[in-house]
Amino acid sequence: MYIGLRDVDPPEKKILRQYGIKAFSMHEVDKYGIGRVMEMALDHVCRDRDTPIHLSFDVDGLDPSVAPSTGKHGYCIGWGGGMVDWCNSSLYCVTVCLTRFVCLFVFIPY
């Protein structure tokens, strides 16, 4: 599952469909809010909140005001979409961790 996808090209979309990989775009995060997207994501992956979860967080998606070394520029959630601010990234991580079934948590630096 992917949350916060931006700029997905046609071959990537084909792979997502081919393998039935659930994905939420930044547009959906802006539209529904990160809290609702996380609930939908967890319902898809582990409805009963009893399945081990591997959480991978790509720091490149953070707004440069939070992670200036990423080299990416965009707008924060609520300001046109595209990048994730500190509040929403924290909510993303905390929501998953509160299931108590995170077995691996990885920060991807670039």
Stockholm file with secondary structure:
# STOCKHOLM 1.0

chainA/1-110         MYIGLRDVDPPEKKILRQYGIKAFSMHEVDKYGIGRVMEMALDHVCRDRDTPIHLSFDVDGLDPSVAPSTGKHGYCIGWGGGMVDWCNSSLYCVTVCLTRFVCLFVFIPY
#=GR chainA/1-110 SS CEEEECSCCHHHHHHHHHTTCCEEEHHHHHHHCHHHHHHHHHHHHHTTSCSCEEEEEEGGGBCTTTCGGGCCCCEETTTTSEEBCHHHHHHHHHHHHTTTCEEEEEEECC
#=GC SS_cons         CEEEECSCCHHHHHHHHHTTCCEEEHHHHHHHCHHHHHHHHHHHHHTTSCSCEEEEEEGGGBCTTTCGGGCCCCEETTTTSEEBCHHHHHHHHHHHHTTTCEEEEEEECC
//
